Amino acid sequence: MQVTEAVPDFADAFPFDEFNAMQREALPALLDSTANVVASAPTASGKTALAELAIIKTLRDGGTALFIAPLRALTNEKEREWDRFEALGYSVYVVTGERDLNPRRAERADVLVMTPEKVDSATRKHDSGRYGFVTAVDCCVIDEVHLLDSEKRGSVLEVTIARLRRLCEPRIVALSATMPNIDDVAAWLDAPPEATFAFGDQYRPVDLHADVKTYTHGENAFADKYRRLYRALDLAEPHLRDDGQALVFVASRQDTVRAAEKARDVLAERDIPMGARGDFDFHEETQTLANDTLRQSVLDGVAFHHAGLSREDKNRIEAWFRAGRISLLFSTSTLAWGVNLPARCVVIRDTKLHDPLEGEVDMSPIDVLQMLGRAGRPDYDDVGYGWVICDRAEADRYRKLLREGTPLESRLAEDLDAHLVAEIALGTVRGLDEVLDWLETTFYAVRARRKPDEYGFESLRDRVRATLESLVERGFVETDDDLGLEATTLGNLASTFYLRLATAERFHDLATSGVTTEAALRCVARAAEFDSVSARQSEREAIRSVIGEADLPPGARKVLAICRSSMRGAVPDELANDAWVIRQNALRLLSALGAFCERFGSVGDANIVQRVEARLDHGIAADAVGLTAIGGIGAGRAQRLADEGILTPTDVREAGVDGLTAAGLSDGVAERVLEQTADLPAIEIDWGDFPSSIEQGSSDLREVTIRTEAGAARVGVRATVNGVEMTTKTCYLDDPVTIPVGVFGAEDELEFGIEVTFPDLPLDPVRRSRRVRVE
């Protein structure tokens, strides 16, 4: 069917002129009905067009479409691809993190693009003005719905879709490359039989020959990688000699580079005719690559691709691979999920991955099938070849996977307590009966009926009751006389910050006992979110050099070492590979800990955590961390200023442009930095007519005024006498605030203190004191 015949008003939204057989078959269900749709179609069969047809139906009806992509890299890719919708007058907006969110753009968007985690966050905060847009979604397209079976992310997608359906009842269109139990997914999403499509291998544009090849596992993991690499090159070689292309998937970004470097040498020794070193024009094009190693490699017809490359380098590699200038491409799994980049031969060299938070893990069966699905180039090949290289002991498992696939399972039970707290905190469920109603909206309920023995469906009511009793006992949930359920402050905080419940309990205990920098770091290092972190043998000496013999489990020692060294801006090389992921998770946990401190401890404790978080984020010394509150000041500039004795925003104001330029900033940067300090508070404490002496036994009540001479901020004000707290107050300081201070002649001498603390800014507290003689 011609695109102009089916959707004449949206023909320009498609990069082709004619729908294929698979797309044609699904088109009526997508365009001519409002039923929920579930479709499974082989990789490279044109599944993206199904999503676009669902979006077109929504736009025609004047609604808002939400597209859920499994990876952030893919959301950015969709934003670029769907410029075609923008050209037709529709707005496409990728919803990113909290800091970068533009609520106005999100509210006005016709097409929203988000990851499951972003949708989860938005639905949890739907009552806020920033995220209200999520309740106006008319159609939700789930790309790669087989993510349900992911151990780490599956339950997030499951509860998020269930929650979204309760919030705004959107049409659901779920798509997947592999879904053996598609009827279960259809039952979960209430898709009727006429809108459920299981497109088989006959819809693949190129037949796939997939099999398993084994290697002999040795004692040395490094040597094993090269054994698998030689095996992969053996499999790819016939196709490379025949002007075909090969795509080899490896475990990590670093592995793509090392494998490409080694492969260049091996292929040269084997005298395989590849590369374009004699092509002067191509040689000139390669000089535009930012990555030096890549620049050398592509001329030999070998390249690598991973998420750490610049967008421009990735785009060039993809274009050259499509054009046949690159014959052999090494990549991480990201390429399998996103870019449509098929090859005649696909080899999965690594079936085990190192996860910074989980240690060594098996590649998920879904990822394996997704990667193999890239084998076969439409219009070029009659058959694609896919190979899994694994140890002999695992060969039968992978052969069974290739032969039978793997049914999607629910992962909800693994985090049932945390998800239940979140739904109670959101008001989705308010009693035991509503909990069971909520469970009925999950994929868990569908699979539990299908496999009652494995899921324990018959005892579900007892399990839910036991889980609720545990949550009440632990202080996350409370009940009333009518058996209603409500989240406590502890439960609300755990839900808001996506915490494992054990972590929330640990944070609560620390917040109620007092915080120090070291205590905050140790508490985060021992968070349940880091329970699976492992310290490899090669990392242990580096860990010891940073933290000594800290009395912590090995994984927590590694997290603590990365946090401490990151605060100094000098992470040991041995820890660098995992440092980014661990640091990002630690920052999120510190943000949560700060909120726990403010609620259960004090704003002073929250300020300590805020400064720890800023140091970890920027890698800066404790005495200069306040500089990071100034826009435009990063670690480098902060250190330059600190070396000149400029340590705080107040110091910056006093230095002025001349002082900042003398410290090494350019005139333009100095002016901008100085302007930024106008948004930060400059605290003045006015003691008024506070006495210098008082008679023994007498008492008086005086007032102290706190004001800001620059920007406003939320502050905690604390008044003490001889170290004993008299008055505390938390407020937003824009206008002057006055607090009463009692003066009484009870001792020989009194020392009154005023402390102003910033729970939301990494600024040192402002402290002032006055002495009063007792006569």
Protein Blocks (a to p, Z undefined) as FASTA:
>chain_A
ZZklmmmmlmmmpcbfbdcfklmmmmmmmmmpcbdcdddddehilpmmmmmmmmmmmmmn
opacddddfbfklmmmmmmmmmmmmmnopacdddddfklpcfklmmmpmbdcddfklmmm
mmmmmmpmklmmmmmcfbdcdehkllmmpmklmmmmmmmmmmmmmmnopacddddfbdfk
lmlmmmmnopafklcccddfklpmbdcddddddddddfblklmmmmmmmmmmmmmmmmmm
nopacddddfbfklmmmmmmmmmmmmmmnopaedjfllmklmmmmmmpmblklmmmmmno
pacddfkbcfklmmmmmmmmmnopambdcddfklmmmmgcddfbdcdfblcdcdfklopa
dddfklmmmmmmmgocehkambdcddddddfklmmmmmmmmmnopadddfklmmmmmmmm
mmmmnomagcfklmmmmmmmpmklmmmmmmmmlnommmmmmmmmmmmmmmmmnopaccdf
kopacddfklmmmmmnopafklmmmmmmmmmnopafklmmmmmmmpmklmmpccdfklmm
mmmmmnopadcdfklmmmmmmmmmmmnopacfklmmmmmmmmmmmmmmmmmmmmmmmmmm
cfklmmmmmmmmmmmmnopafklmmmmmpghiafklmmmmmmnopabfklmmmnommlmm
mnopafklmmmmmmmmmmpccddddekjadfbdcehiacddddddddfbdcdddddddde
ehiafbdcddddfbccddddddddfbfbdcdddddddfkbccdcdddddddddZZ
